[in-house]
Amino acid sequence: MDPLLPDLAPADDPYSFTEVSADDLNASWGALRTHSLRRHPGADLDDLPRRWPLSGAGDHDTAASVTVPSRAAEAAEVLARHGFAPLLVTAARLPGRGLDGRSAVRVVPLAREHLGAAVALDLETVRFDGRFGVVTTRPAAGGWASTSSRCLRVRAVRVAGGARRGVGAALADHAHRLLDGAGVGVTLPHHALPNPLSAPFRHSHGYRPLWTTWQRRPARQTSTCSRRSDRRPPRISSSTRRACVAATCCAAPLPIASRSASQTAASSSRTAVSRSRCSG
């Protein structure tokens, strides 16, 4: 496992539930109602989802979420079998890693006159990331920019679609120099794993995946089998059942290479006779 991972002790109750309102500033970053499963080394990841008290069948604003170490390859097979998809990565960067230094773009602090452009860029990022299964566009999606006076962490690097090349690298280098100068031991942003732009960009700037969040929306899946307990199957006599079995066997085609015209005619004749018995 990754040496940056902390030691995780078993939890008394591995299941938790959180709910936020649609106008909450954090509502855009996931479902409104989220069931979370805390997994620790040695836990039976195949059994825990079976015991999970989930709600929200058919409600897409519910989610079941499990976060595992990105290098836990054995967890991927189990979670995929339970209908989860890897959607979010928490990446890690150590000081001095991934400094590009080639961009000539000048970075200036965000001023009040830039607020409108910053909000518009943030909303566009939310809409784009909404394609990848975690982020959901909400009415308060851009509210953080108008209410926050200071930014205490690097949440994302955003570049407008028509901007010149090198802007993203310049912003990342600027942030990393500030973090390294402040003595920050490890930088931990997160990004949407299916986003075709995020993972390559993070990797090129010294990040590696540390945690992967697997999610299922809605949280509780509905059965694909339709059960009709109020209807009993019709009774079939033994002679009719034998005729139907014969029809099934005779209708099975012979291998193409070994079929002749006479075999095809004989097979069709037997099938017709047997099917007539089934319908009689």
RACORCOR-V819764 format. One record per backbone hydrogen bond with DSSP energy under -1.0 kcal/mol. CO is the residue of the C=O (numbers start at 1). NH is the residue of the N-H. Records with the same first field share a line. If there is no record, write none. Layout:
CO = NH ; NH
This chain:
2 = 5
14 = 38
16 = 36
18 = 34
21 = 24
24 = 27
26 = 29
28 = 136
32 = 20
33 = 63
34 = 18
35 = 65
36 = 16
40 = 43
43 = 45
44 = 48
47 = 51
52 = 54
56 = 59
59 = 62
61 = 33
63 = 35
64 = 216
65 = 37
66 = 214
68 = 212
69 = 72
71 = 73
72 = 75
75 = 79
76 = 80
77 = 81
78 = 82
79 = 84
80 = 83
85 = 215
87 = 193
88 = 213
89 = 191
90 = 210 ; 211
92 = 208
93 = 187
94 = 97
111 = 114
112 = 115
114 = 118
115 = 119
116 = 120
117 = 121
118 = 122
119 = 123
120 = 124
121 = 125
122 = 126
123 = 127
124 = 128
125 = 129
126 = 130
128 = 131
129 = 132
138 = 141
140 = 143
144 = 148
160 = 163
164 = 167
166 = 170
167 = 171
168 = 172
169 = 173
170 = 174
171 = 175
172 = 176
173 = 177
174 = 178
175 = 179
176 = 180
177 = 181
178 = 182
179 = 184
180 = 183
187 = 93
189 = 91
191 = 89
195 = 199
197 = 201
198 = 202
199 = 203
200 = 204
202 = 207
203 = 206
208 = 92
210 = 70
211 = 90
212 = 68
213 = 87 ; 88
214 = 66
215 = 85
216 = 64
228 = 231
237 = 241
238 = 242
239 = 243
240 = 244
241 = 245
242 = 246
243 = 247
244 = 248
245 = 249
246 = 250
247 = 251
255 = 258
260 = 264
261 = 265
262 = 266
263 = 267
264 = 268
265 = 269
266 = 270
267 = 271
268 = 272
269 = 273
270 = 274
271 = 275
272 = 276
273 = 277
274 = 278
275 = 279
